[in-house]
Amino acid sequence: MCGIVGVTCLPGKLETPAKIIRKCLERLEYRGYDSVGLASVFKNRIIVRKGKGKINEVHRRLNFDGVPGNTVIGHTRWATHGAPSDNNAHPHLDCGNVVAIVHNGIIKNYLELKKKLILKGHVFRSETDTEVVAHLIEEHLSKGLDPYKAFKEAIKEIKGSYAIAAILVSEPDKIFFAKKDSPLIIGVGEGFNFVASDIPAFLDYTRRIIVIRDHEVGYITPTSIFIENLLKEEPVDIGRRFRIISWTAEMAVKAGYPHYMLKEIHEQPRALRETINGLSSEIDEAAKMIIEARRVFIAAAGTSFHAGLVLDYYLNSIAGIPSIPLIASEYSKYSKSVKPGDLLVAISQSGETIDTLMAVREFKKRGAKILAISNVIDSAIPRESHLTVYTRAGPEIGVAATKTFTTQVVVELAITLKIAEENGLLSKSEVHRLKSQLEHVPKIVEKTIMKYEAYVNNIAEIIHLKKSMYYLGRGLGVPIAMEGALKLKEIAYIHAEAYPAGESKHGPIALIEKDFPVLFVVLNDENSENILGNITEMKARNALTIGLIPENFREFEEVLDYSVKMPMHNYILAPITYTPILQLLAYYTAVKRGYDPDKPRNLAKTVTVE
Amino acid sequence: MFQYRLKAVVLAGGKGERLRPLTDCVPKSMVRIVGKPVIDYVLEGLRKLPLDEVIIVLSHKKLAKYVEEKWSNIIPVTTIYQKGEGIEGAVLTAKELLGKQMFMLAYGDIVISPKAYVRTLETHINSGADASILLSPKLDVESYGIAYVSENKIVNVKEKPLPEKAESTLAIAGVFVLPPMFLDYVEEYGFTDALNILAEKITMAPCFWEDWWVDIGYPWDILKANEYVLKDLKYSQISSNAVISSKAVIEGPVIIDDDAEICHYAVIKGPIYIGKGSFIGDHCLIRRFASIEENTIVGAFSEVKYSSIQPNVTISSHSYIGDSVVGENSVIGPNTVTLNILPSGVKVSRLHPIRIRGKMVTKLGAIIGCNVYIGANNVLYAGSVIESNTRTSPHTIITHKESP
């Protein structure tokens, strides 16, 4: 996902259009934030300023506000094709610097087009799919087509999804646009017009909008708008398409969800699917690194640490490889014994977590190899690692990690299955069977969320009045319980403690009194009988018991006060299928307590101070 | 050059069968929730939107009169009497007035924050979807329309599925943005199938509602709606025209409306509502989500909790009214007691057991219709229903149902 925006205005109508575009880009930062840039037409040439980094960082370096011109386009990027870099940042230019393009989406046939264009002598400066559009327009211009025709012909040649805005030197007061499958909206002003990926981008300047539909192309000038349907080649009657936004549209960016967190919980089926589809040769290389390692350490913080504990479980009990999980900030305890041949698996959603980065540096200095799992292409930890496997969860805005946890587990499971296959602990057919179950996981998660959202909301109604809660599990259930407890602490501000259920008798059960809530994570594994005993002992002390149980565990249902029945599947998938339920529980509890789950107090999305 | 055309239809017709006997003398949308008829909650949401016309489909003169008097100066309302039966009949009544434009559809019996209406239209416009529906999780799938969402699109809609067969728990919360072709489909296939055809043919976007909302279907939904509305009270509002004894105790957020009178030693524990011109006698206890609508009298030493007392009711002294709904113009004799714990194992649609001191219990008192006269010293069993216009003798024990 990326964000695009453009404005064209009559001279003097808007003060410093480039500055306005920078402000619009800040509003679009939720759509991506690994690089940013803008371009304007000024005195018969195109001026481009772009670079890798967040908007404020790049602005400090390049001073966006100083770019002259009354027609400006901008872009904020979330890398898909080509790592974040100054070159890969948008806008992209053609060979003759007469066209600048910003694009959100994926052009599927770009490799084929790029080859053709290179044969015709075009020189490419980036690894992006977007750049082909600039060169295609240049190609059509050189055939003598007028600018708008050239733009249209270029759009006809590309396949995939796109929202595109283009400026041309020869048409200094026009922004050309096209849309298919990615959002694009026109903001209608007096003496100026905007295009953008969403309404909030330009809401400070106008409240009159037109939503562009698929297969529509056209252009805006400061005083006019032209839209036509590319398939029918007929102009659109824009009079009927105007809408007025008479309220603040902060909601709009969350695609119909009240909070980013709920959106991201619901987005998990898609994030999981994209991560599964994106699994590639890096998995094999990662498996090889782990097999060849003398010792395997796993370092991470927060939710990623829980994903680390899942990996620890997978490696030990499926792949037969002992591992040492550690909380990243405690690395110095372990690093003193590190020697060449050791491996550190560093897990960080942002790739910038300072504690994990420090661990990476220290381990590397002592000769260990580094394998990173991250969601942000080419971020600090991946850059300093020998190999990175990326999750494809897309940008995560909610401070409480949701979809990045479940996608991290997908990557870990894929690596584990590869190792188990290599070292013969699992037969080829077993691996095949598990892989096909993994393929079904996105659908299972979707169905589970659909089926239990109301029930979980109902449990939250009870939990939200409590001061304290336990989350218990055994085996692989422990990291799931820990993740559930962390979510409740983070956003609902209820004290929650997670520990292996067997530990109850050694202390924590002393705190149990009437109606003390205890949540059990029950898996379809060898621990189920023992955990039933734990439930009964809590019940005997009048605790309020809640369980996530496999759906045919009837005897559990009878004992528990509330049970969420999970679909039957191999228990090793549970971190992916169970966790969304615990995320929803924390979410609805926070909402009922009147807190904003997207902005938990005292917490930052990416922790960059030790 | 600006054309902005959006009309809204509010479905406020029908008999309100499930809400009987309360709907014997008032239409469903006129039932009071914390000082306002249900329809006000809908229109307060719609007035925040840029609407050309709000078409209210209704069946009662009382409602038409109320809407025209109270709302016609505020929003462009048109009232029209429902022609056909059921939701299809209601929707199609508005067909001609709607023309060939996208429109909003709102159920006339939903109590929800005005923000829900704004969010639905906002989501619709920004997503560029062809239709949008407000969805919110509800446990009792068997009494709602249920939508399944995949990849941020509504894939199908099922009307009141059996709980064991329901694939989703996202209930349709009664706010829609729909294209004109929907009306043609309703005509041919009925309401739910028309939605399913839309889901197949065009993009129907979900808009999520995470906060409370109540569909006023059953009498106990009134109690739930009172609870939610009163829970949201942040501070007390006490009219300067209310007469409150210096000896009365008032705690927690309360609304005490114009000309209400609270006598000596009454204890009022919010959140509660006391309507215009109501009278609370000496030593009364009014507590926990009680909503006492206008011109009601609560006699000395009586207790009212978690109940809805509709307008013009008299509750005589020494009575206990808990978890109950009392219809308009009824009189309850002195020393009347409502029992309010249902026998275990009794299941009531949309009514959920609560945990009290370690035990799960379902609470429901009596449902009393309009113009009822209850004699002195009556005992009303939990879940009993007193039909409108009934008179009971002193010392009657009502276990189940009482008719005139």
HADDOCK unambig.tbl for C-alpha pairs under 7 A between the chains (distance, minus, plus):
assign (segid A and resid 198 and name CA) (segid B and resid 126 and name CA) 6.96 0.50 0.50
assign (segid A and resid 199 and name CA) (segid B and resid 126 and name CA) 6.73 0.50 0.50
assign (segid A and resid 211 and name CA) (segid B and resid 128 and name CA) 6.14 0.50 0.50
assign (segid A and resid 239 and name CA) (segid B and resid 1 and name CA) 6.35 0.50 0.50
assign (segid A and resid 239 and name CA) (segid B and resid 2 and name CA) 6.56 0.50 0.50
assign (segid A and resid 239 and name CA) (segid B and resid 3 and name CA) 6.28 0.50 0.50
assign (segid A and resid 240 and name CA) (segid B and resid 3 and name CA) 6.00 0.50 0.50
assign (segid A and resid 242 and name CA) (segid B and resid 2 and name CA) 6.66 0.50 0.50
assign (segid A and resid 242 and name CA) (segid B and resid 3 and name CA) 6.47 0.50 0.50
assign (segid A and resid 242 and name CA) (segid B and resid 4 and name CA) 6.64 0.50 0.50
assign (segid A and resid 243 and name CA) (segid B and resid 4 and name CA) 6.20 0.50 0.50
assign (segid A and resid 252 and name CA) (segid B and resid 122 and name CA) 6.48 0.50 0.50
assign (segid A and resid 252 and name CA) (segid B and resid 123 and name CA) 5.71 0.50 0.50
assign (segid A and resid 252 and name CA) (segid B and resid 126 and name CA) 6.02 0.50 0.50
assign (segid A and resid 255 and name CA) (segid B and resid 123 and name CA) 6.42 0.50 0.50
assign (segid A and resid 255 and name CA) (segid B and resid 127 and name CA) 6.63 0.50 0.50
assign (segid A and resid 256 and name CA) (segid B and resid 123 and name CA) 5.05 0.50 0.50
assign (segid A and resid 256 and name CA) (segid B and resid 206 and name CA) 6.60 0.50 0.50
assign (segid A and resid 256 and name CA) (segid B and resid 207 and name CA) 4.38 0.50 0.50
assign (segid A and resid 256 and name CA) (segid B and resid 208 and name CA) 5.85 0.50 0.50
assign (segid A and resid 257 and name CA) (segid B and resid 207 and name CA) 6.28 0.50 0.50
assign (segid A and resid 257 and name CA) (segid B and resid 208 and name CA) 5.14 0.50 0.50
assign (segid A and resid 258 and name CA) (segid B and resid 208 and name CA) 6.64 0.50 0.50
assign (segid A and resid 258 and name CA) (segid B and resid 209 and name CA) 6.89 0.50 0.50
assign (segid A and resid 258 and name CA) (segid B and resid 210 and name CA) 6.96 0.50 0.50
assign (segid A and resid 270 and name CA) (segid B and resid 151 and name CA) 6.83 0.50 0.50
assign (segid A and resid 447 and name CA) (segid B and resid 167 and name CA) 6.97 0.50 0.50
assign (segid A and resid 450 and name CA) (segid B and resid 148 and name CA) 6.86 0.50 0.50
assign (segid A and resid 450 and name CA) (segid B and resid 167 and name CA) 6.62 0.50 0.50
assign (segid A and resid 450 and name CA) (segid B and resid 168 and name CA) 4.41 0.50 0.50
assign (segid A and resid 450 and name CA) (segid B and resid 169 and name CA) 6.01 0.50 0.50
assign (segid A and resid 450 and name CA) (segid B and resid 170 and name CA) 6.97 0.50 0.50
assign (segid A and resid 451 and name CA) (segid B and resid 167 and name CA) 5.38 0.50 0.50
assign (segid A and resid 451 and name CA) (segid B and resid 168 and name CA) 4.32 0.50 0.50
assign (segid A and resid 451 and name CA) (segid B and resid 169 and name CA) 5.46 0.50 0.50
assign (segid A and resid 452 and name CA) (segid B and resid 169 and name CA) 6.62 0.50 0.50
assign (segid A and resid 453 and name CA) (segid B and resid 137 and name CA) 5.93 0.50 0.50
assign (segid A and resid 453 and name CA) (segid B and resid 169 and name CA) 6.26 0.50 0.50
assign (segid A and resid 454 and name CA) (segid B and resid 137 and name CA) 4.33 0.50 0.50
assign (segid A and resid 454 and name CA) (segid B and resid 138 and name CA) 4.82 0.50 0.50
assign (segid A and resid 454 and name CA) (segid B and resid 139 and name CA) 5.09 0.50 0.50
assign (segid A and resid 454 and name CA) (segid B and resid 169 and name CA) 5.55 0.50 0.50
assign (segid A and resid 455 and name CA) (segid B and resid 139 and name CA) 5.90 0.50 0.50
assign (segid A and resid 515 and name CA) (segid B and resid 358 and name CA) 6.66 0.50 0.50
